[in-house]
Amino acid sequence: MAIAASTSSCPCFGLFAETKCSLKMRNSACKNVVGMKALKTMNSNSNSNSNLSSSFLDDELHAQINRLSFTNHHQRKLNKTIVNELGGQYEEVFNDIKLELRNCFTKKAVRTVLHQLYEMNPPQYIFLRNFIAENDPADGKQFLRNLVKENQDLAERVMITRLHLYGKWIKECDHAEIYKEISDENLELMRERLLETIIWPTDDQNAE
């Protein structure tokens, strides 16, 4: 007698088959859950790295902007000219004053040498006087350049004399006194102008 084996005639076999299928489905579902968690973790790490990278780039850009701002501020500070509250703007150097001083001492040396030649060497005096008429000592360098071509001895004498006069002036010059003289002169000029602008009362106004 043959026994027909089927899932319907054997409840235990059907249960075993159902249990095996359920385990497969359960394992597949677990794998899907694990995969989804791993994907979420990767996305989270990616976002975190992106935020860190973005933060690093922002900090680096901020640092570059600060460096540029400091450099520009420092450059502007170096390029600034001195500003006096009353005197306005003026240059930091006084090369024009130095040039005027040299020219002044050259003219003074020429007058000194001319006076000496008048007493001791009339022919040289006449030569130098005629030379001054054609060459202005106000431009000291050019004057001496021309004089050394015409009469080197006289040119050297003027050079030595102006150096001697400058050395003497340095010893006798009192800068505080010069400052005071300039200040006093300013006050005197302003006082004169003030007196000119005052309207004094006349005798008729006093009578009224």
Disulfide bonds with the S-S distance in Angstrom:
none
